[in-house]
Amino acid sequence: MDKKVPFLDLRITDDEERQDLLTAVDRMFRHGRIVLGPEVQELEQEIAARCGRKYAVGVNSGTDALYLGLKSLGIGSGDEVITTVLSWIATANAIALTGATPVFADIGDDLNIDPASVRKLITPRTKAIMPVHYTGKMCRMSELMQIAEQDDLLVIEDASQAFDARYQGRTAGSFGVIGCFSMNPMKVFAACGEAGMVVTDRTHVYEALIALRYNGTINREECIEVSLNGRLDTLQAAILLERLGRVGAVIQRRREIASWYDPQLAGVVGIPREEAGQEDVYYTYQIRATRRDELKAFLETRGIETKIQHPYLMADQPAYRHLPRGEFPNAQQLVKQILCIPAHEKLSRDNVDYVASSIKEFYKSV
């Protein structure tokens, strides 16, 4: 099969974009402020404004955004943080690295954390809820914020996959006491390496983050808390600043691709659904498929690259099997069905139709 449909295409194929990025990097080379240069501060201001927050702090990855964000809120040993059982392992690791315990909640059919499951898991040790806006779809934040208010809990948004996603007129990262983003090359708003951001309205949290990302120091010399080097490179900030103006078009294209898939795949496999008030960014287009592994293998024979994100629930990872087992029957069922098909912004309509027709062909033959 000569036809190939990659899951992602990270090449910079647009000549104008490539030149703009090279120009941005050249400006950094010329001013020479390679560490925490002016592009970092400019990017932080732009992201804070875009998220409707007072502050943003650039860090060197989405994992650091979560870890340093938790530390800035004083979360640590003896605390519990309720999060979804379905996410990349960085979510649980960030919690555990503070000394706190991740407590895993079930998911709904939208693959996001189920507020009803969260309610059942709250104990006197619960300090925070960390919802993950999985696949670029925002969680049911109104319900989660109500639970948090009733029980005096912090909300930390893991918005790693959901930059610029919307829920009831508000953007990802605008609900919790902090919002955390990943901007690595796979994301919709992507650097050309690792990058992350934390947004907040609280001055003391902002000040704590500024120290924590620089080995817990103030004035770059006096260490007030044990931390690590989590600074955002000026290089990546320069690239992200240049790409910020294009991210809206990237998201619109991904939403268009989703709109091409939807009518072709509805009734064949489970497809993503947008509820009223939601605007997804389609970090991935995740289908729910019976005979998932057979479908994946069939699509590979057709030159179509797919991904399973993620094949293991976090509670089933070896590092977390020692924790008390929760109840997440929906997640245990859905994790065997989920499959991401190509949905990146460089796909052509012909490629989308080819993927959809191949999926339908598989189910006609079985």
C-alpha positions as CSV (number, residue, x, y, z in Angstrom):
1,M,0.0,0.0,0.0
2,D,1.7,3.2,-1.2
3,K,-0.7,5.6,0.4
4,K,0.4,6.9,3.8
5,V,-1.6,8.9,6.3
6,P,0.6,9.8,9.3
7,F,-0.9,10.3,12.7
8,L,1.0,13.6,13.1
9,D,3.2,15.6,10.7
10,L,5.6,17.8,12.6
11,R,7.4,19.2,9.5
12,I,7.2,22.9,8.9
13,T,6.0,22.8,5.3
14,D,4.8,26.4,5.0
15,D,7.6,28.5,3.7
16,E,6.3,31.7,5.3
17,E,6.0,30.1,8.7
18,R,9.4,28.6,8.5
19,Q,10.9,32.0,7.6
20,D,9.0,33.7,10.4
21,L,10.3,31.2,13.0
22,L,13.9,31.5,11.7
23,T,13.6,35.3,12.0
24,A,12.2,35.0,15.6
25,V,15.1,32.8,16.6
26,D,17.6,35.1,14.9
27,R,16.3,38.0,17.0
28,M,17.1,36.0,20.1
29,F,20.6,35.2,18.9
30,R,21.2,38.9,18.3
31,H,20.1,40.1,21.7
32,G,21.8,37.1,23.4
33,R,19.5,36.7,26.4
34,I,19.2,33.0,26.1
35,V,17.9,32.3,29.6
36,L,14.6,34.0,30.6
37,G,15.0,36.6,27.8
38,P,12.4,39.2,26.9
39,E,10.4,36.7,24.8
40,V,9.6,34.7,27.9
41,Q,8.0,37.7,29.6
42,E,6.1,38.7,26.5
43,L,4.8,35.2,26.0
44,E,3.7,35.1,29.6
45,Q,1.8,38.3,29.2
46,E,0.1,37.1,26.0
47,I,-1.0,33.8,27.5
48,A,-2.3,35.4,30.7
49,A,-4.4,37.7,28.7
50,R,-5.7,35.0,26.4
51,C,-6.7,32.8,29.4
52,G,-8.2,35.8,31.3
53,R,-5.8,35.5,34.1
54,K,-3.6,38.0,35.9
55,Y,-0.4,36.0,35.7
56,A,1.4,33.3,33.6
57,V,4.7,31.6,34.4
58,G,6.6,29.9,31.7
59,V,8.2,26.6,32.6
60,N,10.1,23.9,30.6
61,S,7.4,21.3,30.2
62,G,3.8,20.5,31.0
63,T,4.9,18.0,33.7
64,D,6.8,20.8,35.4
65,A,3.7,23.0,35.1
66,L,1.8,20.5,37.1
67,Y,4.5,19.7,39.6
68,L,5.5,23.3,40.3
69,G,1.9,24.3,40.3
70,L,1.1,21.8,43.0
71,K,4.1,22.8,45.0
72,S,3.1,26.5,44.7
73,L,-0.2,25.6,46.5
74,G,1.6,23.9,49.3
75,I,0.3,20.4,48.4
76,G,2.6,17.7,49.7
77,S,3.0,14.7,52.1
78,G,-0.3,13.5,53.7
79,D,-2.5,15.2,51.1
80,E,-4.7,13.5,48.5
81,V,-5.4,14.9,45.0
82,I,-8.3,13.4,43.1
83,T,-7.7,13.1,39.4
84,T,-8.9,11.1,36.4
85,V,-7.8,7.5,36.0
86,L,-7.3,8.1,32.2
87,S,-4.4,10.4,31.3
88,W,-0.8,10.3,30.4
89,I,1.2,9.2,33.5
90,A,2.7,12.7,34.0
91,T,-0.6,13.7,35.7
92,A,-0.2,11.2,38.5
93,N,3.6,11.6,38.6
94,A,3.4,15.3,39.3
95,I,1.1,14.6,42.3
96,A,3.2,11.8,43.6
97,L,6.5,13.8,43.3
98,T,5.2,16.4,45.8
99,G,4.7,13.6,48.3
100,A,0.9,13.7,47.9
101,T,-1.2,10.7,46.9
102,P,-3.1,10.6,43.6
103,V,-6.6,9.2,44.0
104,F,-8.1,8.0,40.7
105,A,-11.7,8.8,39.7
106,D,-13.8,7.1,37.0
107,I,-14.6,8.8,33.7
108,G,-17.8,9.5,31.8
109,D,-18.5,8.6,28.2
110,D,-16.8,11.8,27.1
111,L,-13.5,10.3,28.5
112,N,-13.2,13.1,31.1
113,I,-13.4,12.8,34.9
114,D,-16.9,12.0,36.2
115,P,-18.0,14.5,38.9
116,A,-20.2,11.8,40.5
117,S,-17.1,9.6,41.0
118,V,-15.2,12.6,42.4
119,R,-17.8,13.1,45.1
120,K,-17.5,9.6,46.4
121,L,-13.7,9.9,46.8
122,I,-13.5,13.0,49.0
123,T,-11.9,12.3,52.4
124,P,-10.5,14.6,55.2
125,R,-7.2,14.2,53.5
126,T,-8.4,15.5,50.1
127,K,-6.7,18.8,49.2
128,A,-7.4,19.3,45.6
129,I,-9.2,18.1,42.4
130,M,-7.1,17.9,39.2
131,P,-9.4,17.5,36.2
132,V,-7.7,16.7,32.9
133,H,-9.2,18.2,29.7
134,Y,-8.6,15.0,27.8
135,T,-8.2,15.1,24.0
136,G,-8.8,18.8,24.0
137,K,-12.3,18.6,25.4
138,M,-13.0,20.5,28.6
139,C,-14.4,18.7,31.7
140,R,-17.7,19.5,33.3
141,M,-16.2,22.4,35.1
142,S,-19.4,23.9,36.6
143,E,-20.1,20.7,38.5
144,L,-16.5,20.2,39.6
145,M,-16.2,23.8,40.8
146,Q,-19.4,23.4,42.8
147,I,-18.0,20.2,44.5
148,A,-14.7,22.0,45.2
149,E,-16.5,25.0,46.8
150,Q,-18.7,22.8,48.9
151,D,-15.7,20.9,50.3
152,D,-13.2,23.8,50.3
153,L,-10.9,22.1,47.8
154,L,-8.5,23.6,45.3
155,V,-9.0,22.9,41.6
156,I,-5.9,22.5,39.4
157,E,-6.7,22.3,35.7
158,D,-4.5,19.9,33.7
159,A,-5.1,21.7,30.4
160,S,-2.1,20.2,28.8
161,Q,-4.1,19.0,25.8
162,A,-6.6,21.8,25.6
163,F,-5.1,25.2,24.9
164,D,-7.9,27.6,23.8
165,A,-10.6,25.0,24.3
166,R,-13.9,26.6,25.6
167,Y,-16.6,25.7,28.1
168,Q,-19.6,27.9,28.7
169,G,-17.8,30.9,27.3
170,R,-14.6,30.5,29.3
171,T,-11.3,29.1,28.1
172,A,-9.3,26.2,29.5
173,G,-7.2,27.3,32.4
174,S,-9.6,30.0,33.6
175,F,-11.5,28.0,36.2
176,G,-9.0,26.5,38.7
177,V,-6.8,28.3,41.1
178,I,-4.2,27.4,38.6
179,G,-4.3,26.1,35.0
180,C,-1.4,24.1,33.6
181,F,-0.4,23.7,29.9
182,S,1.9,21.6,27.9
183,M,3.2,23.1,24.6
184,N,5.4,20.3,23.4
185,P,5.6,19.6,19.6
186,M,2.5,17.3,19.6
187,K,0.2,19.9,21.0
188,V,-2.2,22.2,19.1
189,F,-0.2,25.2,20.3
190,A,3.3,23.7,19.9
191,A,6.9,24.7,20.6
192,C,9.7,23.0,18.8
193,G,10.8,21.2,22.0
194,E,9.5,21.0,25.5
195,A,7.6,24.0,27.0
196,G,4.9,24.6,29.6
197,M,2.9,27.4,31.3
198,V,1.0,27.9,34.5
199,V,-1.7,30.6,34.8
200,T,-3.2,32.0,38.0
201,D,-4.9,35.1,39.5
202,R,-3.2,34.8,42.9
203,T,-0.2,37.0,43.5
204,H,1.4,34.7,46.2
205,V,1.0,31.7,43.9
206,Y,2.7,33.6,41.1
207,E,5.6,34.7,43.3
208,A,6.0,31.1,44.5
209,L,6.1,29.8,40.9
210,I,8.7,32.4,39.9
211,A,11.0,31.1,42.7
212,L,10.2,27.4,42.3
213,R,11.1,27.4,38.5
214,Y,14.5,28.7,39.4
215,N,15.6,26.1,42.0
216,G,13.5,27.7,44.7
217,T,15.6,30.9,44.7
218,I,14.8,34.6,44.9
219,N,17.1,37.1,43.3
220,R,18.7,34.1,41.6
221,E,20.8,33.5,44.7
222,E,18.9,32.9,48.0
223,C,17.2,29.5,48.1
224,I,13.9,29.7,50.1
225,E,12.5,26.2,49.1
226,V,13.9,23.0,47.6
227,S,13.0,22.9,43.9
228,L,14.5,22.3,40.5
229,N,15.4,24.0,37.3
230,G,12.1,24.5,35.5
231,R,12.7,27.6,33.4
232,L,11.2,28.0,29.9
233,D,13.9,28.5,27.3
234,T,13.9,31.8,25.5
235,L,14.2,29.9,22.2
236,Q,10.9,28.1,22.8
237,A,9.3,31.3,23.9
238,A,10.3,33.0,20.7
239,I,8.8,30.1,18.7
240,L,5.6,30.1,20.7
241,L,5.2,33.8,20.3
242,E,5.4,33.5,16.6
243,R,3.0,30.6,16.5
244,L,0.4,32.2,18.8
245,G,-1.0,34.2,16.0
246,R,-1.6,31.0,14.0
247,V,-3.1,28.8,16.7
248,G,-6.6,29.9,16.0
249,A,-6.3,28.7,12.4
250,V,-4.8,25.4,13.5
251,I,-7.7,24.8,15.8
252,Q,-10.3,25.8,13.2
253,R,-8.8,23.4,10.7
254,R,-8.9,20.6,13.3
255,R,-12.5,21.3,14.0
256,E,-13.2,21.3,10.3
257,I,-11.5,17.9,10.0
258,A,-13.6,16.6,12.9
259,S,-16.7,17.8,11.1
260,W,-15.7,15.8,8.1
261,Y,-15.2,12.6,10.1
262,D,-18.4,13.0,12.2
263,P,-21.1,12.2,9.6
264,Q,-19.0,9.4,8.0
265,L,-18.2,7.6,11.2
266,A,-21.4,8.1,13.2
267,G,-23.1,4.8,13.8
268,V,-20.0,2.9,12.8
269,V,-17.8,3.7,15.8
270,G,-18.3,5.9,18.8
271,I,-17.2,9.5,17.9
272,P,-16.5,12.6,20.0
273,R,-19.5,14.7,20.9
274,E,-19.6,18.3,21.7
275,E,-22.2,19.3,24.3
276,A,-23.9,22.7,24.3
277,G,-21.4,25.3,25.4
278,Q,-18.3,23.3,24.5
279,E,-15.7,24.0,21.9
280,D,-13.1,21.3,21.6
281,V,-9.7,21.8,20.0
282,Y,-9.3,18.2,19.0
283,Y,-5.8,17.5,20.3
284,T,-6.8,14.0,19.2
285,Y,-9.9,12.7,17.4
286,Q,-10.6,9.7,19.6
287,I,-13.0,7.0,18.5
288,R,-14.5,4.2,20.5
289,A,-14.3,1.0,18.6
290,T,-15.3,-2.6,19.1
291,R,-12.5,-5.0,18.0
292,R,-10.2,-2.0,18.5
293,D,-6.9,-3.9,18.1
294,E,-8.0,-5.7,15.0
295,L,-9.2,-2.3,13.5
296,K,-5.8,-0.7,14.4
297,A,-3.9,-3.6,12.6
298,F,-6.2,-3.3,9.6
299,L,-5.6,0.4,9.3
300,E,-1.9,-0.2,9.4
301,T,-2.2,-2.4,6.4
302,R,-3.9,0.5,4.6
303,G,-1.0,2.9,5.5
304,I,-3.0,4.7,8.2
305,E,-1.1,5.4,11.4
306,T,-3.2,5.4,14.6
307,K,-2.4,5.7,18.3
308,I,-3.9,4.3,21.5
309,Q,-3.8,7.1,24.1
310,H,-3.4,5.6,26.6
311,P,-3.5,1.8,26.7
312,Y,-3.1,1.6,30.5
313,L,-5.2,3.3,33.1
314,M,-2.9,5.2,35.5
315,A,-4.0,3.0,38.4
316,D,-2.8,0.0,36.4
317,Q,0.7,1.3,35.9
318,P,3.3,-0.6,38.0
319,A,4.3,2.5,39.9
320,Y,0.7,2.9,41.2
321,R,-0.5,-0.6,41.8
322,H,0.3,-0.3,45.5
323,L,-2.4,2.3,46.0
324,P,-5.8,1.3,47.3
325,R,-7.9,0.3,44.3
326,G,-10.7,2.6,43.3
327,E,-13.8,1.9,41.3
328,F,-13.7,3.0,37.7
329,P,-15.8,0.5,35.7
330,N,-16.5,2.9,32.8
331,A,-12.8,3.6,32.3
332,Q,-11.9,-0.1,32.5
333,Q,-14.4,-0.7,29.6
334,L,-13.6,2.3,27.5
335,V,-9.8,2.0,27.7
336,K,-10.2,-1.2,25.6
337,Q,-12.1,0.7,22.9
338,I,-10.3,4.0,22.5
339,L,-8.3,4.7,19.3
340,C,-7.0,8.0,18.0
341,I,-7.1,8.4,14.2
342,P,-5.2,11.1,12.2
343,A,-6.8,14.5,12.7
344,H,-3.9,17.0,12.4
345,E,-4.2,20.2,10.6
346,K,-2.1,19.2,7.6
347,L,-4.6,16.4,6.5
348,S,-6.4,16.8,3.2
349,R,-10.1,16.1,2.7
350,D,-9.0,13.2,0.6
351,N,-7.0,11.7,3.5
352,V,-9.9,12.1,5.9
353,D,-12.2,10.4,3.4
354,Y,-9.7,7.6,3.0
355,V,-9.4,7.0,6.7
356,A,-13.2,7.0,7.2
357,S,-13.8,4.7,4.3
358,S,-11.1,2.3,5.5
359,I,-12.8,2.1,9.0
360,K,-16.2,1.5,7.3
361,E,-14.6,-1.2,5.1
362,F,-13.2,-3.0,8.2
363,Y,-16.6,-3.2,9.8
364,K,-18.3,-4.4,6.6
365,S,-15.9,-7.3,6.4
366,V,-16.2,-8.5,10.0
